[in-house]
Amino acid sequence: MEGYFTDRSMLRRLHRERALALSGPRALLMQASHPLAVSGLLAHSTALDEPYDRLARTAEVMSTIGFGSRADADRICRGVRAMHRRVKGRLPAAAGRYPAGTPYRADDPDLLLWVLFTLVDSGLVVYRTYVGAFSRQDEAAYWDDYRIVGRLFGLRDGDMPRTLSELDDYRREMLEGDTLHVTDWARERARSIVLEPPVPLYAQPLVETVNFITIALLPDRIRDAYGFSALPPPFVRRALVRAGGEYVKRAVVPFLPSRLRLVPAARAA
């Protein structure tokens, strides 16, 4: 059955890659740096207590939207919108510019846009680092695809940047303005997300590698706010990740068989 996207879509080009799983922890940490988002979209879903469950659910939603039929995408997004409508409350304590008692709701267009942006930005960063080049035109097409995703999540066209330049402006506004603030609660949970996931001992080296990559690829301001600026220095960490990414991009990914490189939904589409 016809879906919202085709094999020519930029969204499918990115989301078919297993490497994009590395974007999940980064996106979640970025989402949690917004005081209202961490309360409205994360706290009620226990995402910071069970982060990998949330990432798995997000991956299922995005896989259905990207590779499934329109009917299946509409069905799963109705569930997402219904869940968001139920989540509302007030900040229990002051956080950055937001005083205690500030109301929040998970279907707030501003919060939904921030979550959408973290998925877009993290996907682009990971793809460029570990898979391949991505032109400005490609990036614009990817954002156009994500605007469709935004509408499925309940955003209106006017709630989202219309062009890539407007998206750039939004990024600067969020990363340089006073909206973001990592609370003590989010910082504590974030360390458990990134550094202490419940995995068997044999998987710990892989976890440490993912942690290293996640921290290195975070925007500087957000990484510093979480207190992840310890040794090695950020510029050393970034250089190591870039070097490793170039090796993977040139010598590993191009030679992987599709069953290892691509997600199952992409192979079946």
C-alpha positions in Angstrom: 0.0 0.0 0.0 1.1 3.6 -0.7 3.0 5.3 2.1 3.8 8.9 2.9 7.3 8.4 1.5 9.0 6.6 -1.3 12.5 5.2 -1.8 13.4 8.6 -3.3 12.5 10.4 -0.1 15.3 11.8 1.9 13.7 10.6 5.1 13.9 7.0 3.8 17.5 7.5 2.7 18.5 8.4 6.2 16.2 6.2 8.2 17.0 3.0 6.4 20.5 3.1 8.0 21.1 1.1 11.2 23.7 3.7 12.1 21.0 6.2 12.7 20.2 4.4 16.0 23.1 6.4 17.4 21.0 9.5 17.0 18.5 8.4 19.6 20.4 9.0 22.9 21.5 12.4 21.6 18.0 13.4 20.7 16.7 12.3 24.1 19.3 14.3 26.0 18.5 17.3 23.9 14.8 16.9 24.5 15.4 16.7 28.3 17.3 20.0 28.2 14.0 21.8 27.8 12.3 22.2 31.3 8.8 21.9 30.0 9.6 19.1 27.6 11.3 17.0 30.3 8.2 17.4 32.4 5.5 17.1 29.7 6.9 14.7 27.2 9.3 12.7 29.2 8.6 12.6 32.9 5.0 11.2 32.5 6.2 8.5 30.1 9.0 7.3 32.5 11.4 7.9 29.5 14.3 8.9 31.8 13.8 5.8 33.9 13.3 3.5 30.9 15.1 5.5 28.1 15.7 2.5 25.8 12.0 1.6 25.9 11.2 5.2 24.8 13.8 5.1 22.1 12.4 1.7 20.9 8.9 3.2 20.8 10.1 6.3 18.9 11.9 4.0 16.4 8.7 2.0 15.9 6.7 5.1 15.2 9.3 6.5 12.8 9.7 3.2 11.0 5.9 3.0 10.5 5.7 6.5 9.2 8.8 6.2 6.9 8.2 2.7 5.5 4.7 1.6 6.3 1.4 2.4 4.6 -0.5 5.6 5.1 -3.2 3.7 7.0 -0.7 2.3 9.5 1.1 5.6 9.9 -2.2 7.4 10.6 -3.2 4.7 13.1 0.1 4.9 15.1 0.1 8.7 15.0 -3.5 8.8 16.3 -2.2 6.9 19.3 0.7 9.3 19.8 -1.6 12.4 19.6 -4.0 10.8 22.1 -1.2 10.1 24.5 0.1 13.7 24.2 -3.4 15.1 24.9 -3.5 13.3 28.3 -0.2 14.6 29.5 -0.4 18.0 31.3 0.6 19.6 34.5 2.7 22.3 36.2 6.4 22.6 36.9 7.0 21.6 40.5 10.0 24.0 40.8 11.5 26.9 39.0 13.7 25.9 36.0 15.7 28.5 34.1 13.3 31.2 32.9 10.2 29.2 33.9 8.8 29.8 37.4 7.4 27.1 39.6 3.8 26.4 38.6 4.3 27.1 34.9 1.7 25.0 33.0 2.8 22.5 30.4 1.1 20.1 28.1 2.6 17.5 25.8 0.7 18.6 22.8 2.0 22.2 23.1 3.2 23.1 19.5 6.4 24.7 20.9 7.3 21.5 22.7 6.4 19.2 19.8 8.5 21.4 17.5 11.5 21.1 19.9 11.1 17.3 20.0 10.8 17.2 16.2 13.9 19.4 15.8 16.0 17.1 18.0 15.2 14.1 15.9 16.0 16.0 12.7 19.2 17.5 14.0 20.5 14.3 15.6 19.7 12.3 12.4 21.7 14.7 10.2 24.7 14.8 12.6 24.9 11.0 12.9 24.4 10.5 9.1 27.1 12.9 8.2 29.5 11.4 10.8 29.1 7.7 10.0 27.3 7.2 6.7 27.9 9.8 4.0 27.8 13.4 2.8 24.6 15.4 2.8 24.2 18.5 0.7 22.3 21.6 1.6 19.7 20.6 -0.9 19.4 17.2 0.7 19.0 18.8 4.1 16.2 21.0 2.8 14.5 17.9 1.3 14.9 16.1 4.6 13.2 18.9 6.5 10.4 19.0 4.0 9.8 15.3 4.7 9.9 16.0 8.5 7.3 18.6 8.1 5.0 15.8 7.0 6.0 13.9 10.2 5.2 17.1 12.2 1.7 17.3 10.7 1.1 13.6 11.6 2.2 14.5 15.2 -0.4 17.3 15.3 1.6 20.4 14.2 0.2 22.8 11.7 2.3 24.2 8.9 2.5 27.6 10.7 3.9 25.9 13.8 7.0 24.8 12.0 9.8 26.6 10.1 8.9 26.6 6.4 12.4 26.7 5.0 15.8 25.4 5.9 17.0 29.0 6.6 14.1 29.3 9.1 15.1 26.0 10.7 18.7 27.4 11.0 17.3 30.4 12.7 15.2 28.2 15.1 18.3 26.2 16.0 20.3 29.3 16.8 17.4 30.7 18.9 17.1 27.6 20.9 20.8 26.9 21.5 21.7 30.5 22.2 18.6 31.8 23.9 17.3 31.2 27.5 14.6 28.6 26.8 16.8 25.6 27.5 17.9 24.7 31.0 19.0 21.3 32.3 17.4 20.8 35.7 19.1 18.8 38.5 16.5 16.1 38.0 17.2 15.8 34.3 20.9 15.9 34.9 20.7 13.0 37.4 18.6 10.9 35.1 20.6 11.8 32.0 23.7 10.3 33.6 21.9 7.0 34.1 20.6 7.2 30.5 24.0 7.7 28.9 26.4 6.1 31.4 24.6 3.4 33.3 22.0 1.5 31.1 21.0 -1.9 32.4 23.0 -4.1 30.1 25.0 -7.4 30.6 28.6 -7.0 31.4 29.7 -8.3 28.0 27.9 -5.4 26.3 29.5 -2.7 28.5 32.3 -1.9 26.0 29.7 -1.2 23.3 27.8 1.0 25.8 31.0 3.0 26.6 31.5 3.5 22.9 28.0 4.8 22.3 28.3 7.0 25.4 31.5 8.5 24.0 29.9 9.2 20.6 26.7 10.6 22.2 28.5 13.1 24.4 30.9 14.2 21.6 28.0 14.9 19.2 25.9 17.0 21.6 25.8 20.7 21.0 28.4 22.3 23.2 26.0 24.2 25.4 23.9 21.2 26.1 26.9 19.0 26.8 28.3 21.5 29.2 24.9 21.9 31.0 24.8 18.2 31.7 28.3 18.3 33.1 29.8 16.1 30.5 32.8 18.3 29.9 35.3 16.2 31.8 38.4 14.6 30.3 39.1 14.1 27.5 38.5 17.7 26.5 35.5 18.3 24.2 37.7 19.2 21.2 39.7 15.9 21.7 36.5 13.9 22.0 35.1 15.5 18.8 38.3 14.9 16.9 38.4 11.2 17.9 34.7 10.8 16.9 35.3 12.5 13.5 38.3 10.3 12.8 36.4 7.2 13.7 33.5 8.4 11.7 35.6 9.0 8.6 37.0 5.4 8.9 33.5 3.9 9.3 32.1 6.0 6.5 34.8 5.1 4.0 36.0 1.6 5.0 33.0 0.0 6.7 29.5 1.2 5.7 30.0 0.9 1.9 31.0 -2.7 2.2 28.3 -3.9 4.7 25.7 -6.3 3.3 22.2 -4.9 3.4 21.1 -7.2 6.2 23.7 -5.6 8.4 23.5 -2.0 7.1 19.8 -1.5 6.6 16.9 -1.7 9.1 14.4 -4.6 8.4 11.6 -2.2 7.4 13.8 -0.7 4.7 14.7 -4.1 3.2 11.0 -5.1 3.2 9.7 -1.8 1.7 
